Amino acid sequence: MIRLVEHPVEFLTEVLEQLDDASRAAIALIFLNSQTGVPSPISASPALETVTRLMGVQVAELARAMQHLNDSLTLLVSEDDGDRWIFRHPTVTDAFATIVGTSPELVELYVHGAKLDRLLREAACRPKAADDKRIRIPPPLYPVLLDRLKSCALDEGLMSFLGARCERAFLVEVLKVRPDILEWAAKADLASLGLSGKLLVAAMASWGLIAEDVRIGMVADVKKHSITWLDARPLKDKILHQIFKDDDFVEYTEAFRKEWLSDIPNVFEEFGRYSSENEVGLYEEFKENLQIAQAYFEMENDSDFDQLYAQIDAHIEALEADQPEPDGSAWNPSSMDKSTSLSDGDGAISTTSMLD
């Protein structure tokens, strides 16, 4: 009982692995119908055909096993539209997904029945298996997964899956059924995108799945933002590099270098055109981005940078010195002595008496 409570998935996985074939087939049928349950009596359906084909059992054996498991792993519930078989505990779904996900011959069940958020975390659609322990979805099962992705929200999980773990052939098919992804990419602000979003845009751009005018616009936006705001991070961002063609990236780096690194002694004066409510943070970011650019362009031994950083540090110290001191007159609990009176009348009550 303690193991079940503390490690339910691991415990139930061990239990399921010890079941006979017919019982596991019964579990598989509910797994494929986890959202609705399995109508009772069990009737012909695509899910039933899939289970009997993959698990090698007869329907009658499966039905008997389903009844045998009732009130242990399965549960028969009555609804307005009839009786249905469901899992007694929802964790059985995760435990069974663990079993079929690691079996190349049962991965079809995994693609059909695993929770979509789990599948997007664990699976990969690529031509060959890799050493990263991802569950490989073979091409014949792509249509099944595509059908499940049609209504999936374009969130961080889906973007990371498509951008980092899917081959071009699968992504092409995804864009056919999800044109909204192309619309999103055309409007995406790369400067504010998280890692998952950048991965997806980079994959689409590098594989030629984004219109050329859209890609050129992305490159122009990255270049403009980087040079205007002294943001050197794109220089070392290997994901963003995939959006650029070689000539584009050379042009961008040269433009950045000309704007910010061609006259280091006068760079500090250029900062005067920027302002922020957090001036200290602003100048700290200037210094951080200059250090990134200095390393990228291999200018480590340039003494002009040392002088510039000294100017920035001195300016930050001056800004911090000018910040007002906290108002010491403000009341706080520690400012009251235990014997402080809470009343000025004859019946004064002290905090000491209250504590007593």
C-alpha positions as CSV (number, residue, x, y, z in Angstrom):
1,M,0.0,0.0,0.0
2,I,2.9,2.4,0.8
3,R,4.5,1.7,-2.6
4,L,1.2,2.3,-4.3
5,V,0.7,5.6,-2.7
6,E,4.3,6.8,-3.0
7,H,5.1,5.4,-6.4
8,P,1.8,4.6,-8.1
9,V,3.0,4.4,-11.7
10,E,6.0,2.2,-10.9
11,F,3.9,-0.1,-8.7
12,L,1.1,-0.5,-11.3
13,T,3.6,-1.0,-14.1
14,E,4.9,-4.1,-12.2
15,V,1.4,-5.3,-11.6
16,L,0.4,-5.0,-15.3
17,E,3.6,-6.8,-16.4
18,Q,2.5,-9.8,-14.4
19,L,-0.9,-10.1,-16.0
20,D,-1.7,-12.8,-18.5
21,D,-2.2,-11.8,-22.2
22,A,-6.0,-11.7,-22.0
23,S,-6.0,-9.4,-19.0
24,R,-3.4,-7.1,-20.6
25,A,-5.6,-7.0,-23.7
26,A,-8.5,-5.9,-21.6
27,I,-6.4,-3.1,-20.1
28,A,-5.3,-2.2,-23.6
29,L,-8.9,-1.8,-24.8
30,I,-9.7,0.6,-22.0
31,F,-6.4,2.4,-22.6
32,L,-7.5,3.1,-26.2
33,N,-10.8,4.4,-24.9
34,S,-9.6,6.2,-21.8
35,Q,-11.7,9.3,-22.5
36,T,-15.0,7.6,-22.9
37,G,-14.6,4.1,-21.5
38,V,-15.5,0.8,-23.2
39,P,-19.2,0.1,-23.8
40,S,-20.5,-3.1,-22.1
41,P,-21.2,-5.5,-23.5
42,I,-18.0,-5.2,-25.6
43,S,-18.8,-4.9,-29.3
44,A,-16.8,-4.7,-32.5
45,S,-14.8,-1.5,-33.0
46,P,-11.5,-0.4,-34.6
47,A,-9.9,-0.3,-31.1
48,L,-11.0,-3.9,-30.4
49,E,-9.6,-5.1,-33.7
50,T,-6.3,-3.3,-33.0
51,V,-6.0,-4.9,-29.5
52,T,-6.8,-8.4,-30.6
53,R,-4.4,-8.2,-33.5
54,L,-1.5,-6.9,-31.5
55,M,-2.1,-8.9,-28.3
56,G,-3.0,-12.2,-30.0
57,V,-6.2,-12.9,-28.0
58,Q,-9.8,-13.7,-28.8
59,V,-12.6,-11.3,-28.0
60,A,-14.2,-13.9,-25.6
61,E,-11.0,-14.2,-23.6
62,L,-10.7,-10.4,-23.4
63,A,-14.3,-10.1,-22.2
64,R,-13.8,-12.7,-19.5
65,A,-10.6,-11.1,-18.3
66,M,-12.4,-7.7,-18.2
67,Q,-14.9,-9.1,-15.8
68,H,-12.2,-10.9,-13.7
69,L,-10.4,-7.5,-13.3
70,N,-13.6,-5.7,-12.2
71,D,-13.1,-3.8,-8.9
72,S,-9.3,-4.3,-9.0
73,L,-7.8,-2.6,-12.1
74,T,-11.1,-2.1,-14.0
75,L,-14.5,-0.8,-12.9
76,L,-17.9,-1.2,-14.5
77,V,-19.9,2.0,-14.2
78,S,-23.5,2.8,-15.2
79,E,-24.2,5.8,-17.3
80,D,-27.4,7.1,-18.9
81,D,-26.4,5.7,-22.2
82,G,-25.4,2.3,-20.8
83,D,-22.7,0.6,-18.8
84,R,-19.0,1.2,-19.5
85,W,-15.7,-0.2,-18.5
86,I,-13.1,2.3,-17.1
87,F,-9.9,2.1,-15.1
88,R,-10.5,2.0,-11.4
89,H,-7.6,4.4,-11.0
90,P,-6.5,6.9,-13.7
91,T,-2.8,6.1,-13.0
92,V,-3.3,2.8,-14.8
93,T,-3.2,4.8,-18.1
94,D,0.3,6.1,-17.3
95,A,1.5,2.7,-16.2
96,F,0.3,0.9,-19.3
97,A,1.7,3.7,-21.5
98,T,5.1,3.0,-19.9
99,I,4.8,-0.7,-21.0
100,V,3.7,-0.2,-24.6
101,G,5.9,2.8,-25.2
102,T,9.0,0.7,-24.6
103,S,7.8,-2.1,-26.9
104,P,8.5,-1.6,-30.7
105,E,5.7,-4.1,-31.5
106,L,3.1,-2.4,-29.2
107,V,4.1,1.3,-29.9
108,E,0.9,1.5,-32.0
109,L,-1.1,1.3,-28.8
110,Y,1.1,4.0,-27.3
111,V,0.4,6.4,-30.2
112,H,-3.3,5.8,-30.0
113,G,-3.8,5.8,-26.3
114,A,-1.0,7.7,-24.4
115,K,-2.0,11.1,-23.0
116,L,-1.0,13.6,-25.6
117,D,1.1,15.8,-23.3
118,R,3.1,12.8,-22.2
119,L,3.5,11.6,-25.8
120,L,4.9,15.1,-26.8
121,R,7.4,14.9,-24.0
122,E,8.6,11.3,-24.6
123,A,8.3,10.6,-28.4
124,A,10.2,11.5,-31.5
125,C,9.2,11.3,-35.2
126,R,12.5,10.5,-37.0
127,P,13.8,7.9,-39.5
128,K,16.2,6.2,-37.1
129,A,16.3,5.4,-33.4
130,A,18.7,7.6,-31.3
131,D,20.4,7.2,-28.0
132,D,18.3,9.7,-26.2
133,K,15.8,7.1,-25.0
134,R,12.9,8.8,-26.9
135,I,10.1,6.6,-28.0
136,R,10.4,6.5,-31.8
137,I,7.1,6.8,-33.7
138,P,7.6,4.9,-37.1
139,P,6.3,6.6,-40.3
140,P,3.4,4.1,-40.7
141,L,1.9,5.6,-37.5
142,Y,2.4,9.2,-38.6
143,P,-1.3,9.5,-39.7
144,V,-2.5,8.4,-36.3
145,L,-0.5,11.0,-34.5
146,L,-1.4,13.7,-37.1
147,D,-5.0,13.1,-36.4
148,R,-4.4,13.7,-32.7
149,L,-2.4,16.8,-33.3
150,K,-5.2,18.5,-35.4
151,S,-6.8,20.0,-32.3
152,C,-3.8,20.3,-30.1
153,A,-3.0,23.8,-28.8
154,L,0.2,25.3,-30.2
155,D,1.8,25.5,-26.8
156,E,5.4,25.0,-25.6
157,G,5.1,21.3,-25.5
158,L,3.9,21.0,-29.2
159,M,6.4,23.6,-30.4
160,S,9.3,21.8,-28.7
161,F,8.2,18.4,-30.1
162,L,7.9,19.6,-33.7
163,G,11.0,21.8,-33.6
164,A,13.4,19.5,-31.8
165,R,12.3,15.9,-32.4
166,C,10.5,15.6,-35.7
167,E,12.0,14.9,-39.2
168,R,11.1,17.1,-42.2
169,A,8.7,14.6,-43.7
170,F,6.5,14.6,-40.6
171,L,6.7,18.4,-40.2
172,V,5.5,18.8,-43.8
173,E,2.5,16.7,-43.1
174,V,1.8,18.6,-39.8
175,L,1.7,21.9,-41.7
176,K,-0.8,20.5,-44.2
177,V,-3.3,19.9,-41.4
178,R,-2.2,22.8,-39.2
179,P,-1.8,25.9,-41.4
180,D,-2.3,28.0,-38.3
181,I,1.3,27.1,-37.5
182,L,2.5,28.9,-40.6
183,E,0.4,31.9,-39.7
184,W,1.8,31.9,-36.2
185,A,5.4,31.8,-37.6
186,A,4.8,34.7,-40.0
187,K,3.7,36.9,-37.1
188,A,6.2,35.6,-34.5
189,D,8.4,38.1,-32.7
190,L,11.7,36.2,-32.5
191,A,13.2,38.6,-29.9
192,S,10.5,37.5,-27.4
193,L,10.2,33.8,-28.3
194,G,11.1,31.2,-25.8
195,L,13.3,28.2,-26.6
196,S,10.5,26.0,-27.9
197,G,9.2,28.7,-30.3
198,K,12.7,29.3,-31.7
199,L,13.2,25.6,-32.2
200,L,10.1,25.4,-34.3
201,V,10.8,28.5,-36.4
202,A,14.4,27.4,-36.9
203,A,13.3,23.9,-38.1
204,M,10.8,25.3,-40.5
205,A,13.2,27.8,-41.9
206,S,16.1,25.5,-42.3
207,W,14.0,22.9,-44.1
208,G,12.5,25.5,-46.4
209,L,9.0,25.2,-45.1
210,I,8.6,29.0,-44.6
211,A,8.0,31.3,-47.5
212,E,11.2,33.1,-48.4
213,D,9.8,36.6,-47.9
214,V,8.7,35.5,-44.4
215,R,12.2,34.2,-43.7
216,I,13.8,37.4,-45.0
217,G,11.5,39.4,-42.7
218,M,12.5,37.3,-39.7
219,V,16.2,37.9,-40.5
220,A,15.6,41.6,-40.8
221,D,13.8,41.7,-37.5
222,V,16.5,39.9,-35.6
223,K,19.2,42.1,-37.2
224,K,17.3,45.3,-36.4
225,H,16.5,44.4,-32.8
226,S,20.0,43.2,-32.1
227,I,21.8,46.3,-33.5
228,T,19.2,48.8,-32.2
229,W,19.2,47.6,-28.6
230,L,22.8,46.2,-28.4
231,D,21.5,42.7,-28.0
232,A,24.5,40.4,-28.8
233,R,22.8,37.2,-27.9
234,P,21.8,36.3,-31.5
235,L,25.6,36.2,-32.4
236,K,26.0,33.0,-30.4
237,D,22.5,31.6,-30.7
238,K,22.9,28.5,-32.8
239,I,19.2,28.0,-33.1
240,L,18.6,31.4,-34.6
241,H,21.5,30.9,-36.9
242,Q,19.4,28.3,-38.8
243,I,17.0,31.1,-39.9
244,F,19.9,32.9,-41.7
245,K,21.6,31.9,-44.9
246,D,25.3,32.2,-44.8
247,D,25.4,35.6,-46.6
248,D,22.6,36.9,-44.3
249,F,24.6,36.1,-41.2
250,V,27.8,37.6,-42.5
251,E,26.0,40.8,-43.3
252,Y,24.4,40.8,-39.9
253,T,27.6,40.3,-37.9
254,E,29.5,42.9,-39.9
255,A,26.7,45.4,-39.4
256,F,26.7,44.7,-35.6
257,R,30.5,45.1,-35.4
258,K,30.5,48.3,-37.3
259,E,27.7,49.8,-35.2
260,W,29.1,48.8,-31.7
261,L,32.7,47.7,-31.9
262,S,34.4,50.0,-34.5
263,D,35.0,52.8,-32.0
264,I,35.1,51.4,-28.5
265,P,36.4,54.5,-26.7
266,N,33.2,56.4,-27.7
267,V,30.7,53.6,-27.1
268,F,29.8,54.7,-23.6
269,E,28.6,58.0,-25.0
270,E,26.2,56.1,-27.2
271,F,24.4,54.7,-24.2
272,G,23.0,58.2,-23.5
273,R,20.3,57.7,-26.1
274,Y,18.7,54.9,-24.0
275,S,16.7,55.3,-20.8
276,S,15.0,52.9,-18.4
277,E,13.2,52.9,-15.1
278,N,15.9,50.5,-14.0
279,E,19.1,52.3,-15.1
280,V,21.3,49.9,-13.1
281,G,19.9,46.9,-14.9
282,L,20.1,48.7,-18.2
283,Y,23.9,49.3,-17.9
284,E,24.5,45.8,-16.5
285,E,22.9,44.4,-19.7
286,F,25.0,46.7,-21.8
287,K,28.1,45.3,-20.2
288,E,26.9,41.7,-20.5
289,N,26.1,42.1,-24.2
290,L,29.4,43.8,-24.9
291,Q,31.2,40.9,-23.3
292,I,29.3,38.4,-25.5
293,A,30.3,40.4,-28.6
294,Q,33.9,40.8,-27.5
295,A,34.2,37.0,-27.1
296,Y,32.4,36.3,-30.4
297,F,34.7,38.6,-32.4
298,E,37.7,37.3,-30.4
299,M,38.7,40.8,-29.2
300,E,39.7,39.7,-25.7
301,N,43.1,41.4,-25.6
302,D,41.7,44.8,-26.6
303,S,42.5,47.2,-23.7
304,D,39.8,49.6,-24.9
305,F,37.2,47.2,-23.6
306,D,38.8,47.3,-20.1
307,Q,38.4,51.0,-20.0
308,L,34.8,50.8,-21.3
309,Y,33.9,48.3,-18.6
310,A,35.4,50.5,-16.0
311,Q,33.3,53.4,-17.2
312,I,30.2,51.2,-17.0
313,D,31.0,49.9,-13.5
314,A,31.7,53.5,-12.3
315,H,28.4,54.6,-13.7
316,I,26.5,51.8,-12.1
317,E,28.1,52.6,-8.7
318,A,27.1,56.2,-9.1
319,L,23.5,55.2,-9.9
320,E,23.4,53.0,-6.9
321,A,24.8,55.7,-4.7
322,D,22.1,58.1,-5.9
323,Q,19.2,55.7,-5.0
324,P,17.3,57.0,-2.0
325,E,17.8,55.2,1.3
326,P,14.8,53.2,2.6
327,D,12.5,55.3,4.8
328,G,13.5,54.4,8.3
329,S,10.4,56.1,9.8
330,A,8.1,53.5,8.4
331,W,6.5,51.3,11.1
332,N,7.5,47.7,11.3
333,P,6.8,45.1,14.0
334,S,10.4,45.0,15.2
335,S,10.3,48.8,15.9
336,M,8.0,48.2,18.9
337,D,9.4,47.4,22.3
338,K,7.6,44.7,24.2
339,S,6.7,47.2,26.9
340,T,5.3,49.8,24.4
341,S,1.9,50.9,25.5
342,L,-1.0,50.4,23.1
343,S,-3.1,53.0,24.9
344,D,-2.3,56.4,26.4
345,G,-5.2,56.3,28.8
346,D,-5.2,55.2,32.4
347,G,-6.2,51.8,31.4
348,A,-3.1,51.4,29.1
349,I,-2.5,47.9,27.8
350,S,1.1,46.8,27.1
351,T,2.2,44.3,24.6
352,T,3.8,42.5,27.6
353,S,0.5,42.0,29.3
354,M,-1.1,40.8,26.0
355,L,1.7,38.2,25.6
356,D,1.2,37.1,29.1
